[in-house]
Amino acid sequence: MNLRDWRWYAAYGLVIGLVVLGVWRLLAPWGYDPGFLLGFLLTQGAAVLVGFVMHEGLHLWAALTQGVSAGSVKAGWFRFWVLEPVEVGTYRRIVLAPLMLPVLVGLLLAVVAPVRLALSAALLWLLGSADDLADWVRLWGVSGAVTNRPGEGLRLEAKR
């Protein structure tokens, strides 16, 4: 049974909408200062490359520390898949692991940059976890085992 229904799409849309609104409000005081915007875009471009690896690596780390076998998961540059059925509670812990990245990046950037810039960067990094948050919300109150395979998405597996 595919688990992407109205709750998944509502959570996904809400996260994206709040992040876009938050970044817009945080960057508005700088207006259209070309120097600031160029620096911001270059910094975010470099951070995205590192962020993808860190994000998927944290999924992999969380899966392995939760006792999931290495052959049951696959991590790539942009996606993390659970190929064999995993308990819902375990999967929910796996998808929450990368949420520490936006907080960490925001705190580290706040040391060297204005707080508004640090908050906006943390919000942009949160966009990478929008689907993970939607998965977490969708699995609230669900029991059993789930997979997240390429081309199939999040699925509840039948008891064998």
Secondary structure, DSSP 8 states (H G I E B T S, - for coil): -B--SHHHHHHHHHHHHHHHHHHHHHHGGGTT-HHHHHHHHHHHHHHHHHHHHHHHHHHHHHHHHTT--GGGEEE-SS-EEEEEEEEHHHHHHHHHGGGHHHHHHHHHHHHHS-HHHHHHHHHHHHGGGHHHHHHHHHTTT--SEEEEETTTEEEEE---
